[in-house]
Amino acid sequence: MDTRNKYEKSIEHMNEMLPYVIQEWDVKAKFLKKKHDRLIAEGFTEEQALEIVKTRPIFE
């Protein structure tokens, strides 16, 4: 019988998932940088590109 409380189980689950979450962040960071750079290349200002990246979903 598992006598650990829900917090202990939650922490264990987070530790198991951490490598996958880090990989996800790496992919999202690369995508956001490319999106930002591409917006500028298409004629948006730095400020406009940053605002678009900040306010829009990562993948649309």
Secondary structure, DSSP 8 states (H G I E B T S, - for coil): -----HHHHHHHHHHHHHHHHHHHHHHHHHHHHHHHHHHHHTT--HHHHHHHHHHS-S--
